[in-house]
């Protein structure tokens, strides 16, 4: 039965405390709330000190009245802490018992008891049990660690005598201390109680204002200013001193009305009243003096009776754990919110971490509060405009002119080979429109290779594959289909499709058997026989003449019915008719335009009306025409010299002066202004011709000083230019006479180049047999080619697909291309594996982050639970202590 009996006090305490706790929680949510007061001295005895204590340095004797006529003298020896005759200041604690007390030295009038606390506390009341009360005293507090003091209350047996300048009664303001009557017997003692609530009851204010203005303190001082008045006993005067049996400073942690409980901090576990607040209303700090880290959307304020002034949470979208209050933002928002989030995480920024940082964009697949709400811009630096950033909403990058794609990593259609050094990003595809597919992009964006039509080859799709023709059709090339027996080769003309037929075969594919052919340099006459061609065979092709008509087949550069003349643009030295110097073709066009303009001037002057001025203008026009013919004669020599050009310029200047001297009153059929413009055009053409001559002369001198390859290139270029001019000038045999002088001038140059030509032919013969590139081709392509391949002759593709080795499935790879394909395939597989691994790592990282968040929440919950257990333990210890005191008092009462 004994254990059950011991549970009754606890049950009673719980039943009594439960309604109070529930009421406090409701009150705390509706307005200001305050922790229950406790004795601040318990556990803080070292913080209490007295300015005077009897017997500290040596024993003292004090005498007090005993009965009506007698005196009782006792000894005070406080040198030892726990001496029975000692009266140190620690004896005033309630835990010391009523048999112990503190006592001052005899006759010392001004004595103080001072409590120095480590931080701010809230004072509720002070209770002093005197053994020898003072005649006057005052209570002071300090808010700054004892640097300044403020009087709360004056107490005296006679206020007018003890404090003549202090008014009596109740205070009417916060800084209005008054004097109250002190009641107590100087011999038998008494009790003095000071209450903050009673002190502010006469001031027109709320309870929260009274607590906030009068309750806070860091230091408390009780000053005894006047010794008690004890009457004499016979011939002896009793000792006068101050003695306090028990002192209780009731209060709690100071929380500005934002907490109903106090929690321990540091080494305060042994104290009855901890100094830290267990804050509510989203406040934080030892005294709830500020808003919590993430609750600064509104300014902090102390709680009031009907308004808790709870701190409002900042909207940081889950990307920040703290914020601060900005008064300007609060005012600009009309009092809605002044919170600015601190150190936004997950690549966000802004007052509410509502937007992505520069260089990041909004993830459309995640909520704004998700850690992956902002993703980094993935702009390709080669295709992105330097210094630009991606769109924060879509992530699209600012691409260069020829680049496209969200990341600027692709070339636009018609462009290829993305490069950072290219200001436009990609270069234009150089594809032949006739051989390129039109149903897709012209070329590959990475390599620039064009997408050819069927049977079209070349990096630009500009030629038919071997054995095909007809690129101009725009549909691809078709097979030559040359007859295997009737044709010399499976290859045909790429433009006409004509196969090279053997003797006795005709037709485009050489599949038709023709009539009996005449021998070379003969043709079939009207009688059906063969007649020798009437041609100069030094200027004809190998066949001599057409076998059907007998028309001479002139070789390139030869002309005339018998091919015994040279075409315009070719030198007149038979045989061969070598092409003239490239300068000829440049001047030839200028000469033709000058001739046409001269003819126009001649026609204009021929239609002049008869008059008196004709006889005067005739000689002048004749001289102008003569000068013009002289200029044409000089320009007719394509290999002219600097002196010749100077003569042309002088002649043209003379023509211009003579035309200016013509009578301006004459009216031509063509306007004189038109003639002036034509003469100016002639002058401009002469200047252009002179410039081109100097340029061609420099090129020619450079070509003669370079190696044989450069000379060969010059000759080949001149040959191509001469061939083009020959086809254009075939219908103008009359101009050949004007070019004879040019051919004679070029004859010397031809003699100089004869030796070089012989050397080039010898080199060509050597290249026809060596070096053999077949071993190198096999090493590169991995094939088994056996046909010789020289620079002069190498049939087929270098690396055909049917000649390359196929590797894989246990078969070894040979050659650079197969090995490269294998390496590329391995790289693609590795890329896929890396992509899969990256996905798994990202999932693992997200799982780890979720686990860390859960662990952090568990740790926070554990910490809060530990704090609650510590507070519950402290409160439980206090309840046990009070229950024991209550039981002791009950036992004492029952005894």
C-alpha atoms as one frame of an Amber mdcrd trajectory, in Angstrom:
protein
   0.000   0.000   0.000   2.921   2.333   0.571   3.821   2.860  -3.149   0.200
   3.626  -3.962   0.076   6.200  -1.174   3.166   7.856  -2.568   1.448   8.397
  -5.963  -1.343  10.493  -4.495   0.648  13.741  -4.226   1.806  13.424  -7.819
  -1.681  12.773  -9.099  -2.974  15.788  -7.235  -0.211  17.980  -8.678  -0.888
  16.789 -12.239  -4.624  17.372 -11.907  -4.030  20.830 -10.521  -1.435  21.778
 -13.142  -3.186  20.440 -16.278  -5.906  23.112 -16.553  -3.303  25.814 -16.043
  -1.096  24.436 -18.813  -3.988  24.226 -21.275  -5.064  27.741 -20.427  -1.515
  28.988 -20.865  -1.260  27.396 -24.318  -4.535  28.983 -25.398  -3.468  32.322
 -23.983  -0.082  32.099 -25.701  -1.714  31.678 -29.102  -4.053  34.624 -28.519
  -1.638  37.120 -26.962   1.309  37.579 -24.645   2.282  34.720 -22.353   4.804
  34.523 -19.527   6.619  31.699 -17.728   5.605  30.831 -14.192   7.824  32.666
 -11.654  10.342  30.835  -9.493  12.995  31.670  -6.923  15.921  33.114  -8.828
  18.254  32.667  -5.841  18.064  28.882  -5.854  21.186  27.667  -7.583  22.653
  31.179  -7.753  24.009  31.669  -4.222  27.435  32.838  -5.518  25.694  35.722
  -7.306  24.327  37.156  -4.019  26.576  39.365  -1.907  26.257  41.636   1.116
  28.225  44.801   1.783  28.467  43.979   5.512  28.389  40.662   7.391  29.147
  40.114  11.038  32.073  37.949  12.086  33.773  37.585   8.710  37.161  38.791
   9.866  36.830  38.076  13.629  34.093  37.020  16.027  31.660  39.684  17.151
  29.235  39.888  20.093  25.780  41.338  19.750  23.126  41.857  22.439  19.370
  41.918  21.989  16.524  42.537  24.481  15.401  39.420  26.354  12.256  39.914
  28.309  11.340  43.281  29.718  14.540  44.113  31.565  17.177  41.676  30.470
  19.601  41.469  27.558  20.756  38.383  25.680  24.194  38.461  24.144  25.338
  36.043  21.405  28.488  35.413  19.413  28.725  35.870  15.600  31.548  33.989
  13.922  31.115  33.780  10.111  34.648  32.828   9.274  33.591  29.262   8.516
  30.898  28.760   5.851  28.742  26.259   7.736  29.354  27.397  11.290  26.257
  27.354  13.517  27.165  30.787  14.852  27.907  32.147  11.392  25.489  34.460
   9.616  26.658  34.670   6.035  24.471  35.973   3.241  23.862  32.454   1.805
  21.677  31.786   4.850  18.872  33.893   3.352  18.134  31.243   0.695  14.933
  29.333   1.292  16.877  26.101   1.159  18.876  27.089   4.277  15.853  26.931
   6.630  14.416  29.396   9.134  17.018  28.613  11.795  19.716  30.359   9.775
  19.906  34.025   8.822  22.133  36.763   7.537  23.235  39.534   9.866  25.185
  42.733   9.283  27.859  44.197  11.493  26.810  46.113  14.575  26.157  49.806
  14.070  26.767  49.880  10.299  23.864  51.893   8.934  24.233  51.759   5.148
  24.232  48.104   4.108  23.096  46.495   0.844  22.207  43.050  -0.459  22.987
  42.758  -4.195  22.080  40.039  -6.706  24.150  40.057  -9.900  22.668  37.817
 -12.585  24.368  36.637 -15.756  21.675  37.949 -18.094  18.318  39.659 -18.280
  15.511  38.256 -16.123  11.923  39.243 -15.439  11.124  40.282 -11.855   7.793
  39.260 -10.399   8.123  39.974  -6.663  10.545  40.172  -3.722   9.790  38.661
  -0.293  12.006  39.501   2.718  11.570  37.851   6.133  13.353  40.024   8.688
  14.758  39.051  12.057  15.779  42.668  12.555  14.113  44.946  10.004  15.458
  48.357   8.955  13.781  51.647   9.658  14.213  52.658   6.004  15.203  50.902
   2.802  14.913  51.127  -0.961  14.894  48.614  -3.860  16.906  49.292  -7.032
  17.375  47.523 -10.352  19.895  47.734 -13.184  19.375  46.907 -16.850  22.998
  47.165 -17.957  24.971  44.883 -15.678  25.208  47.302 -12.737  26.513  50.372
 -14.580  23.371  52.416 -13.942  20.632  51.958 -11.349  16.960  52.828 -11.138
  14.911  52.998  -7.909  11.748  50.918  -7.938  10.413  51.514  -4.407  11.204
  53.439  -1.208  10.134  51.843   2.109  10.367  53.464   5.549   8.722  53.556
   8.935   8.604  57.321   8.597   8.828  58.348   4.904   8.859  62.061   5.713
  11.919  61.699   7.932  13.825  59.010   5.994  13.121  60.285   2.458  11.894
  63.867   2.747  12.131  64.592  -0.996  10.333  61.427  -2.160   6.554  61.657
  -2.577   4.302  59.126  -0.905   1.528  57.040  -2.375   1.328  55.007  -5.582
   3.306  55.836  -8.756   1.590  57.470 -11.695   4.288  56.891 -14.318   7.162
  54.615 -15.260   9.808  56.865 -13.699   7.862  57.854 -10.584   9.167  55.944
  -7.534   7.171  56.592  -4.334   7.663  55.831  -0.634   5.491  53.234   1.079
   5.115  52.659   4.789   7.330  49.921   6.200   5.688  47.827   8.849   7.617
  45.564  11.169   8.640  45.175  14.797  12.298  46.019  15.301  12.750  43.161
  17.757  10.396  40.471  16.560  10.977  41.116  12.856   8.486  41.180  10.002
   7.878  40.484   6.334   8.176  42.865   3.396   6.709  41.961  -0.023   7.344
  43.961  -3.172   5.346  43.123  -6.356   5.898  44.547  -9.825   2.259  44.003
 -10.698   1.133  45.912  -7.600   3.641  48.648  -8.402   2.134  49.207 -11.868
  -1.492  48.730 -10.894  -2.035  52.465 -10.546  -0.442  53.280 -13.907  -2.820
  53.445 -16.869  -1.379  50.602 -18.944  -1.835  46.961 -19.864  -0.324  44.029
 -18.038   2.132  43.378 -20.879   3.328  46.989 -20.683   3.852  46.744 -16.921
   5.874  43.556 -17.328   7.875  45.017 -20.207   8.662  48.331 -18.490   9.099
  47.370 -14.802   9.994  43.679 -14.923  13.362  43.383 -16.755  16.576  43.501
 -14.714  20.133  42.185 -14.679  21.074  43.336 -11.178  18.959  43.824  -8.072
  20.031  45.792  -4.989  18.279  46.177  -1.616  19.721  49.134   0.281  19.190
  49.402   4.066  19.639  53.091   4.924  18.497  53.390   8.545  19.056  51.023
  11.493  16.087  49.899  13.566  15.093  52.010  16.588  15.368  49.666  19.633
  14.689  51.201  23.064  17.262  50.903  25.857  16.927  48.109  28.403  17.900
  49.575  31.736  21.455  50.721  31.661  22.372  48.772  28.532  21.905  49.772
  24.910  21.047  46.830  22.614  23.028  46.213  19.458  21.589  47.584  16.211
  22.019  45.630  12.995  20.094  44.230  10.009  19.122  40.557   9.945  17.240
  38.696   7.197  15.952  35.195   7.788  14.853  34.466   4.197  15.016  36.307
   0.897  13.021  35.223  -2.169  13.504  36.926  -5.520  10.641  35.529  -7.573
  10.910  35.877 -11.328  11.455  34.101 -14.607  13.378  34.355 -17.822  12.611
  37.564 -19.705  10.857  36.662 -22.984   8.984  39.798 -24.140   5.721  37.873
 -23.836   6.720  35.242 -26.417   7.258  32.202 -24.142   5.500  30.339 -21.356
   8.481  28.237 -20.298  12.175  28.715 -19.608  14.883  26.356 -20.738  18.388
  25.698 -19.440  21.419  27.113 -21.219  25.018  26.168 -20.492  25.588  25.380
 -16.801  22.137  26.491 -15.622  20.845  22.971 -15.036  21.294  23.385 -11.241
  19.157  26.523 -11.082  15.443  26.533 -10.427  14.754  29.189 -13.042  16.762
  28.856 -16.290  17.700  32.018 -18.109  16.729  31.070 -21.667  13.242  31.186
 -23.097  11.492  28.409 -24.985  10.226  30.839 -27.606   6.909  30.758 -29.408
   5.293  33.045 -31.982   8.166  32.158 -34.390  10.670  34.115 -32.300  14.219
  33.200 -31.310  17.057  34.278 -29.066  17.730  33.846 -25.325  14.938  36.343
 -24.593  12.860  35.903 -27.776  14.205  39.303 -28.739  14.232  38.618 -32.466
  12.351  36.685 -35.102  13.440  33.183 -36.012  15.828  32.776 -38.922  13.104
  32.191 -41.533  10.417  34.454 -39.998  11.429  38.033 -40.777   8.704  39.053
 -43.203   7.399  41.568 -40.637   9.250  43.594 -37.984   9.705  41.999 -34.563
   7.647  43.400 -31.685   6.976  42.324 -28.079   3.730  40.506 -27.525   0.730
  42.362 -26.159  -2.208  41.143 -24.136  -4.474  40.661 -27.154  -1.903  40.452
 -29.959   0.978  37.946 -29.963   2.797  39.857 -32.737   3.934  36.530 -34.147
   6.743  36.729 -36.679   5.693  35.947 -40.236   7.478  33.352 -42.342   9.469
  34.474 -45.365   8.531  32.893 -48.675  11.891  31.554 -49.863  10.414  28.703
 -51.925  12.435  26.170 -49.962  15.800  27.505 -51.162  16.942  29.325 -47.996
  16.922  28.643 -44.273  17.080  32.280 -43.163  15.987  35.768 -44.143  16.290
  39.328 -42.865  13.892  42.228 -42.587  14.176  45.136 -45.025  12.225  48.237
 -43.898  12.251  49.812 -47.363  10.862  46.671 -48.974   8.243  46.414 -46.231
   7.130  49.990 -46.870   7.139  49.528 -50.650   4.917  46.433 -50.362   2.361
  48.300 -48.295   3.147  46.279 -45.196   2.648  42.930 -46.910   6.165  41.583
 -46.481   9.651  42.917 -45.876  11.517  39.624 -45.805  14.624  39.160 -47.950
  15.946  35.612 -48.175  19.618  35.061 -47.317  22.086  32.965 -49.303  19.622
  31.444 -51.745  20.606  27.889 -52.571  20.029  25.605 -55.540  21.202  28.310
 -58.002  18.373  30.736 -57.178  18.347  34.435 -56.333  15.930  37.261 -55.582
  14.137  38.498 -52.466  12.181  35.247 -52.349  14.663  33.016 -54.225  12.069
  33.145 -56.957  14.307  33.306 -60.014  17.340  31.486 -61.339  20.827  32.897
 -61.167  22.592  34.216 -64.240  23.751  31.212 -66.222  20.816  29.042 -65.087
  17.271  28.606 -66.331  13.943  27.438 -64.952  13.364  23.681 -65.044   9.846
  23.218 -66.464   9.605  19.683 -65.050  10.080  20.710 -61.418   8.206  22.912
 -59.003   9.843  26.162 -57.957  10.464  24.725 -54.495  12.339  21.688 -55.806
  16.154  21.604 -55.405  16.447  21.079 -59.177  14.175  24.007 -60.065  17.088
  25.760 -61.806  19.357  23.999 -64.255  22.683  25.295 -65.606  22.722  26.688
 -69.120  24.260  24.156 -71.498  25.269  26.549 -74.247  27.892  25.314 -76.673
  30.667  27.926 -76.473  31.500  27.437 -80.160  27.987  28.312 -81.308  26.992
  30.890 -78.699  27.455  34.631 -79.060  30.360  35.554 -76.743  29.268  37.167
 -73.487  25.617  36.120 -73.811  23.597  34.049 -71.358  20.696  31.727 -71.904
  17.067  32.751 -71.438  16.234  32.309 -67.718  12.771  31.045 -68.581  13.387
  28.647 -71.454  17.131  27.994 -71.327  17.570  28.885 -75.002  21.014  30.213
 -75.819  21.841  33.202 -78.029  23.209  31.559 -81.172  25.517  32.869 -83.845
  24.117  33.659 -87.297  24.575  30.190 -88.836  23.832  28.158 -85.682  20.584
  26.799 -84.272  19.306  24.634 -81.416  18.418  25.379 -77.801  22.077  24.892
 -76.873  23.462  26.471 -80.082  25.144  23.174 -80.870  23.793  22.552 -84.384
  24.493  24.197 -87.703  21.549  25.568 -89.645  20.524  23.718 -92.827  23.040
  24.550 -95.507  25.884  25.105 -93.046  28.430  22.777 -91.435  31.500  22.384
 -89.190  30.722  24.373 -86.059  33.837  26.221 -84.843  34.381  28.798 -82.122
  36.845  30.762 -84.264  34.149  31.341 -86.899  32.196  34.549 -86.059  29.150
  33.081 -87.810  29.595  29.682 -86.129  29.313  27.428 -89.220  30.616  27.698
 -92.762  28.407  27.489 -95.847  28.046  24.083 -97.488  29.814  24.001-100.878
  27.624  21.468-102.659  26.896  21.134-106.358  23.168  21.726-106.726  22.923
  19.262-109.648  24.386  16.365-107.657  22.971  17.071-104.201  19.764  15.673
-102.725  16.980  18.227-102.395  14.801  16.317 -99.913  17.156  16.877 -96.989
  19.804  19.275 -95.788  22.560  19.842 -98.351  25.432  18.546 -96.233  26.322
  16.880 -92.958  26.420  19.411 -90.146  29.509  17.877 -88.538  31.778  16.995
 -91.442  30.428  19.220 -94.220  30.119  16.238 -96.584  27.340  16.741 -99.106
  24.469  14.249 -99.446  24.799  13.132-103.053  22.192  11.806-105.443  22.529
   8.193-106.598  25.800   7.427-108.388  27.209  10.909-107.650  30.534  11.218
-105.824  32.896  13.911-104.602  32.951  15.968-101.432  30.763  18.525-103.211
  28.735  15.959-105.228  30.197  17.462-108.372  30.942  14.424-110.523  29.487
  11.095-111.531  30.853   7.890-110.153  33.109   5.794-112.357  31.054   4.178
-115.133  28.190   6.718-114.909  27.136   9.935-116.655  24.401  12.587-116.772
  25.023  14.812-113.738  23.048  17.636-115.350  19.774  15.703-115.116  19.402
  16.604-111.450  18.254  13.054-110.696  21.644  11.490-110.232  23.941   9.755
-112.697  22.956   6.769-114.806  25.226   3.868-115.797  27.258   4.170-118.979
  26.307   0.609-119.954  29.217   0.430-122.380  29.247  -2.773-124.411  32.004
  -5.006-123.036  33.217  -6.006-126.537  32.372  -2.900-128.509  33.892  -0.379
-126.129  37.477   0.295-125.168  36.514   1.054-121.565  33.518   0.828-119.230
  33.816   4.582-118.720  31.951   7.024-120.911  31.781  10.764-121.398  30.182
  12.154-118.216  28.213  14.770-120.149  27.079  12.899-123.301  27.258   9.270
-122.179  29.182   8.286-125.325  31.342   5.209-124.816  34.736   4.921-126.605
  33.849   2.460-129.404  36.177  -0.004-131.008  36.537  -0.189-134.780  33.405
  -1.615-136.309  31.087  -0.601-133.440  28.860   2.440-133.198  26.150   3.864
-131.001  26.267   5.539-127.613  27.043   2.258-125.858  29.094   0.821-128.790
  26.662  -2.034-129.060  25.805  -1.590-132.760  28.011  -3.100-135.485  28.799
  -0.413-138.148  29.911  -0.562-141.735  33.486  -1.300-142.705  35.528   1.576
-141.510  38.069   3.442-143.633  41.648   3.470-142.348  42.851   6.456-140.368
  43.182   9.754-142.280  40.698   8.536-144.906  36.984   9.061-145.397  34.246
   7.317-147.339  33.538   9.129-150.545  30.354   9.198-152.594  31.371   6.084
-154.488  31.708   4.113-151.317  35.462   4.048-151.455  38.017   5.555-149.107
  39.718   8.817-149.987  42.640  10.384-148.128  41.766  13.411-146.056  42.747
  16.752-147.607  44.170  18.104-144.345  47.401  19.309-142.821  47.877  16.401
-140.429  50.196  18.472-138.253  47.126  20.439-137.137  44.547  17.616-136.988
  43.521  14.979-134.529  44.843  11.440-134.920  41.907  10.427-137.137  42.696
  13.232-139.559  39.164  13.930-140.761  35.585  12.851-140.293  35.223   9.401
-141.880  31.771  10.208-143.144  32.154  13.749-144.525  35.929  14.229-144.926
  35.885  17.444-142.835  39.247  17.962-141.180  39.223  17.431-137.417  41.450
  20.215-136.122  43.185  19.745-132.852  43.000  22.381-130.148  44.512  25.645
-131.359  44.383  24.829-135.091  41.832  26.225-137.546  41.066  26.555-141.227
  39.569  24.063-143.714  42.804  22.085-143.723  43.748  22.802-140.092  46.822
  24.643-141.354  46.147  27.868-139.483  46.153  28.799-135.799  43.046  29.940
-133.983  42.795  33.334-132.396  44.540  33.152-129.048  47.166  30.705-130.299
  50.610  31.483-131.655  51.068  31.076-135.414  54.126  28.842-135.195  53.180
  25.572-136.873  52.995  22.811-135.887  51.217  22.810-132.531  49.765  26.341
-132.371  50.598  26.772-128.679  48.275  29.032-126.646  49.222  32.656-126.349
  50.211  34.176-123.034  47.186  34.683-120.681  47.649  38.442-121.084  46.286
  38.120-124.623  42.818  37.099-123.432  42.685  39.995-121.028  43.556  42.523
-123.723  41.516  40.796-126.401  38.211  41.642-124.711  39.299  45.251-124.217
  40.343  45.476-127.901  36.947  44.147-129.016  35.084  46.715-126.898  37.326
  49.527-128.184  36.691  48.388-131.790  32.926  48.451-131.223  33.072  51.948
-129.731  35.313  53.131-132.608  32.796  51.762-135.066  30.041  53.649-133.266
  32.022  56.870-133.459  32.689  56.262-137.149  28.986  55.731-137.816  28.166
  58.894-135.880  30.606  61.031-137.865  29.525  59.462-141.160  25.982  60.784
-140.625  27.065  64.384-139.973  25.066  66.937-142.001  26.787  68.909-144.745
  27.889  72.382-143.770  30.663  74.864-143.548  32.214  73.169-140.595  32.715
  69.867-142.394  35.890  70.979-144.109  37.326  72.146-140.838  36.402  68.993
-138.873  37.431  66.523-141.535  41.214  66.690-141.013  40.802  66.612-137.273
  38.537  63.581-137.373  40.936  61.879-139.747  43.823  62.455-137.369  41.690
  61.218-134.441  40.766  58.096-136.403  44.410  57.542-137.285  45.438  57.846
-133.662  42.666  55.456-132.674  43.823  52.920-135.258  47.353  53.308-133.900
  46.063  52.607-130.371  44.162  49.580-131.660  47.300  48.372-133.378  49.296
  48.663-130.186  46.567  46.954-128.125  46.398  44.172-130.676  49.714  42.837
-129.410  48.938  40.886-126.209  52.617  40.558-125.368  53.137  44.362-125.558
  55.640  46.219-123.497  55.465  49.180-121.174  56.475  51.451-124.077  53.575
  50.160-126.131  51.116  50.918-123.375  52.585  54.396-123.089  52.089  54.890
-126.839  48.464  53.806-126.496  47.986  56.289-123.686  49.560  59.073-125.720
  47.441  58.226-128.742  44.265  58.187-126.670  45.205  61.529-125.121  45.755
  62.969-128.607  42.337  61.659-129.685  40.760  63.272-126.641  42.435  66.644
-127.402  41.379  66.530-131.045  37.792  65.718-130.146  37.767  68.611-127.703
  38.926  70.894-130.514  36.028  69.962-132.778  33.484  72.776-133.292  30.967
  72.392-130.456  28.226  74.032-132.575  27.830  70.917-134.723  24.915  68.676
-133.824  25.601  64.954-134.085  22.932  62.429-134.444  24.341  60.957-131.227
  24.695  63.564-128.519  28.170  65.077-127.988  27.876  64.314-124.266  27.464
  60.665-125.166  30.684  60.820-127.206  32.477  62.431-124.276  31.298  59.660
-121.976  32.473  57.063-124.475  35.902  58.690-124.659  36.038  58.732-120.852
  35.122  55.055-120.893  37.950  54.440-123.384  40.360  56.180-121.030  39.123
  54.094-118.103  39.472  50.901-120.158  43.025  51.890-121.041  43.830  52.397
-117.352  42.316  49.011-116.449  44.216  47.370-119.296  47.475  48.902-118.110
  46.846  47.701-114.544  46.033  44.186-115.738  49.157  44.184-117.863  51.344
  45.093-114.901  49.658  42.399-112.770  50.086  39.711-115.456  53.675  40.788
-116.035  54.467  40.416-112.331  52.797  36.993-112.219  54.751  35.845-115.244
  58.088  37.005-113.820  57.226  35.278-110.530  56.343  32.046-112.318  59.695
  32.046-114.127  61.582  32.405-110.824  59.738  29.605-108.975  60.169  25.858
-109.168  58.956  23.593-111.975  55.666  22.844-110.266  54.763  26.539-110.256
  55.700  26.873-113.925  53.643  23.847-114.738  50.650  25.328-112.929  51.115
  28.589-114.837  51.259  26.758-118.177  48.227  24.659-117.352  46.232  27.725
-116.275  47.247  29.517-119.469  46.242  26.480-121.481  42.766  26.420-119.933
  42.304  30.146-120.486  43.445  29.833-124.105  41.051  26.981-124.740  38.134
  29.032-123.470  39.131  31.996-125.617  39.567  29.736-128.662  35.975  28.566
-128.496  34.743  32.160-128.168  36.890  33.482-131.015  36.323  30.630-133.489
  33.921  32.760-135.522  36.329  35.667-135.922  39.191  34.481-138.217  39.795
  38.064-139.307  41.365  38.893-135.957  44.133  36.313-136.441  46.195  38.751
-138.449  46.218  41.210-135.566  47.471  38.486-133.178  50.462  37.362-135.328
  52.745  39.890-133.688  51.640  38.611-130.303  52.432  35.027-131.330  55.919
  36.070-132.449  56.521  37.698-129.063  55.350  34.556-127.266  57.575  32.338
-129.431  60.578  33.308-127.365  58.724  32.404-124.178  57.753  29.062-125.679
  61.381  28.321-126.417  62.274  28.988-122.802  59.536  26.678-121.584  60.391
  23.857-123.973  63.048  22.518-121.630  60.684  22.691-118.654  58.006  20.874
-120.622  60.420  18.085-121.443  61.335  17.749-117.796  57.669  17.659-116.796
  56.969  14.962-119.358  59.860  12.944-117.987  58.512  13.387-114.483  55.072
  12.309-115.676  56.603   9.166-117.120  58.306   8.395-113.842  55.061   8.909
-111.891  53.319   6.467-114.199  55.367   3.583-112.776  56.423   4.668-109.307
  55.871   4.906-106.465  53.431   2.042-105.903  50.899   3.128-103.260  49.167
  -0.253-102.935  50.919  -1.331 -99.648  50.057   1.973 -98.023  46.439   1.719
 -99.181  46.151  -1.784 -97.697  47.567  -0.564 -94.386  45.140   2.344 -94.255
  42.042   0.612 -95.604  42.739  -2.853 -94.228  42.069  -4.454 -97.604  43.911
  -6.855 -99.898  44.446  -4.807-103.050  46.882  -6.328-105.548  46.590  -3.959
-108.525  49.385  -1.369-108.614  48.425   2.186-107.808  50.674   5.025-108.925
  50.061   8.798-108.942  49.527   8.638-112.697  47.223   5.641-112.793  45.173
   4.186-109.964  41.908   2.558-110.987  38.926   2.318-108.661  38.357   3.826
-105.262  41.231   3.799-102.806  39.131   2.283-100.032  36.151   0.469-101.628
  33.711  -1.150 -99.233  33.992  -4.576-100.859  37.793  -4.524-100.479  37.891
  -3.565 -96.779  38.279  -6.139 -94.073  35.281  -6.879 -91.904  36.214  -7.295
 -88.268  34.277  -8.201 -85.201  32.840 -11.362 -83.674  36.309 -12.710 -82.953
  37.895 -11.606 -86.222  40.894  -9.249 -85.930  40.868  -5.760 -87.436  43.498
  -4.593 -89.920  43.931  -1.117 -91.288  43.369   2.336 -89.937  39.785   2.731
 -91.169  38.424  -0.551 -89.672  40.248   0.160 -86.429  38.806   3.673 -86.407
  35.298   2.325 -86.998  35.798  -0.143 -84.165  37.067   2.619 -81.895  34.093
   4.794 -82.844  31.664   1.984 -82.046  33.418   1.374 -78.725  33.226   5.098
 -77.955  29.486   5.121 -78.703  28.957   2.151 -76.376  31.033   3.837 -73.695
  29.002   7.036 -74.125  25.768   5.086 -73.626  27.199   3.393 -70.540  28.398
   6.735 -69.179  24.950   8.222 -69.788  23.335   5.344 -67.895  25.896   5.684
 -65.117  25.254   9.438 -64.932  21.524   8.789 -64.563  22.151   6.284 -61.776
  24.542   8.681 -60.042  21.975  11.464 -60.266  19.301   9.206 -58.766  21.745
   8.144 -56.038  22.625  11.771 -55.282  18.944  12.635 -54.989  18.408   9.651
 -52.677  21.385  10.741 -50.545  20.013  14.268 -50.379  16.608  12.961 -49.311
  18.281  10.767 -46.689  20.326  13.712 -45.394  17.166  15.816 -45.154  15.396
  13.047 -43.251  18.406  12.633 -40.959  18.467  16.389 -40.341  14.776  16.355
 -39.481  15.288  13.397 -37.152  18.244  15.173 -35.534  16.172  18.341 -35.055
  13.310  16.317 -33.602  15.747  14.530 -31.288  17.234  17.839 -30.175  13.791
  19.302 -29.472  12.814  16.142 -27.593  16.017  16.372 -25.533  15.246  20.002
 -24.699  11.697  19.091 -23.750  12.986  16.240 -21.583  15.459  18.618 -19.921
  12.716  21.132 -19.224  10.401  18.406 -17.996  13.177  17.149 -15.745  13.784
  20.626 -14.333  10.104  21.193 -13.738   9.760  17.741 -12.250  12.669  18.426
  -9.887  11.031  21.696  -8.866   7.726  19.922  -8.315   9.474  17.274  -6.212
  11.219  19.952  -4.182   8.015  21.881  -3.596   6.149  18.679  -2.773   8.788
  17.813  -0.196   8.565  21.284   1.306   4.784  20.959   1.369   5.045  17.573
   3.085   7.520  19.005   5.581   5.174  21.837   6.371   2.242  19.449   6.665
   4.238  17.243   8.996   5.306  20.277  11.005   1.695  21.436  11.213   0.495
  17.977  12.192   3.250  17.722  14.771
